[in-house]
Amino acid sequence: MQTAIRAERPDARSGESLSPAIGGWIAQGIGYSSTFVLLGSFALGSISLWLIFSSTLKAVCAIKV
């Protein structure tokens, strides 16, 4: 199932392949510690958005078509 989803999502595949290079580039420019904080803030932002909109998503997913 996961392979089928990845085959249909080339944007996810490109993100997976470019992520290490971009992370290394950022670390080289601003340092490892700053990069760790920056990328960690993206993760916390994603979790925050998920928590904020989880009730909306649950309501939409519960609709029967």
DOBA-711403 format. One record per atom (N, C-alpha, C, O): residue in three letters; x, y, z. Coordinates in steps of 0.2 Angstrom, whole numbers, plus 2048, in hexadecimal, padded with zeros to 3 digits. Layout:
# residues N
AlaXYZ...
END
This chain:
# residues 65
Met8047FA800Met800800800Met804806800Met80380B7FCGln809806804Gln80E80C805Gln81180E7FEGln8128137FCThr8138087FBThr8178097F4Thr81280C7EFThr8148117EBAla80C80A7EFAla80780D7EAAla8068157ECAla8058197E7Ile8058167F2Ile80481D7F4Ile80A8227F2Ile80A8277EFArg81081F7F3Arg8168237F1Arg8178237E9Arg8198287E7Ala81581E7E6Ala81581F7DEAla8118247DCAla8128277D6Glu80B8267DFGlu80782B7DDGlu8088327E0Glu8058367DEArg80D8327E4Arg80F8387E7Arg81683A7E6Arg81A8397EAPro81883D7E0Pro81F83E7DEPro8218447E2Pro8278457E3Asp81D8487E5Asp81F84E7E9Asp82284B7F0Asp82784E7F2Ala81F8467F2Ala8228437F8Ala82883F7F7Ala82D8407FBArg82983C7F1Arg82F8397EFArg83583E7EFArg83B83D7F1Ser8338447ECSer8398497EBSer83B84C7F1Ser84084D7F3Gly83684C7F6Gly83784F7FDGly83C84A801Gly84084C804Glu83A844800Glu83E83F803Glu84583F801Glu84A83E805Ser8468407FASer84D83F7F8Ser8518467F9Ser8578467F9Leu84D84C7F9Leu8518527FALeu852854801Leu856858803Ser84E851806Ser84E85380DSer855852810Ser858857813Pro85984D80FPro86084D812Pro86485280FPro869855813Ala864853809Ala868858806Ala86785F808Ala86B86380AIle860861809Ile85E86780BIle860868812Ile86386D814Gly85F863816Gly86186381DGly86986481EGly86B868823Gly86D86181AGly87486281AGly876869818Gly87A86C81BTrp87386B813Trp874872811Trp873877816Trp87687C817Ile86D87681AIle86B87B81FIle87087A825Ile87287F828Ala872874827Ala87687382CAla87D87682BAla88187982FGln87F876824Gln886879822Gln885880823Gln88A884824Gly880883821Gly87F88A821Gly87E88D828Gly88189382AIle87A88A82DIle87988D833Ile87B889839Ile87A88C83FGly87D883838Gly88087F83DGly87B87A83FGly87587A83ETyr87D875842Tyr87986F844Tyr874870849Tyr86E86E848Ser87687484ESer871875854Ser86B879851Ser865878853Ser86D87E84DSer86788384BSer86387F846Ser85D880846Thr86687A842Thr86287683DThr85D872841Thr85887183FPhe86086F846Phe85C86A84APhe85686E84DPhe85086B84DVal857874850Val851878852Val84C87A84DVal84687A84ELeu84F87C847Leu84B87E841Leu84687883FLeu84087983ELeu84987283ELeu84586D83BLeu84186A840Leu83B86883FGly84386A847Gly83E86884CGly83886D84DGly83386B84ESer83987384BSer83387884BSer82E877846Ser828878847Phe831874840Phe82C87283BPhe82886C83DPhe82286C83CAla82B867841Ala827862843Ala822864848Ala81C862848Leu82486884DLeu81F86B852Leu81A86F84FLeu81486E851Gly81B873849Gly816876846Gly811872843Gly80B873843Ser81486C840Ser80F86783DSer80B864842Ser805863841Ile80D862848Ile80985F84DIle80486484FIle7FF862851Ser80686A850Ser802870852Ser7FC87084DSer7F6871850Leu7FD871847Leu7F8871842Leu7F386B842Leu7ED86C842Trp7F6865843Trp7F285F844Trp7ED85F84ATrp7E885E849Leu7F086284FLeu7EC862855Leu7E6867855Leu7E1866857Ile7E886D852Ile7E3872851Ile7DD87084CIle7D887284EPhe7DF86D847Phe7DA86B842Phe7D8864842Phe7D486283ESer7D9860848Ser7D7859848Ser7D0858849Ser7CD854846Ser7CC85D84CSer7C585C84DSer7C285D846Ser7BD85A844Thr7C4862842Thr7C286383BThr7C385D837Thr7BE85B833Leu7C985A837Leu7CA855833Leu7C684F835Leu7C384B831Lys7C584E83BLys7C184883ELys7B984983BLys7B6844839Ala7B784F83BAla7B0850839Ala7B084F831Ala7AB84C82FVal7B485182EVal7B4850826Val7B5849825Val7B2846820Cys7B9845828Cys7BA83E827Cys7B483A829Cys7B4834826Ala7B083C82DAla7AA838830Ala7A583982BAla7A083582BIle7A583D826Ile79F83E821Ile79F83881CIle7A4836819Lys79983581CLys79982F817Lys797832810Lys792836810Val79A82F80BVal798831804Val79382D801Val79182E7FC
END
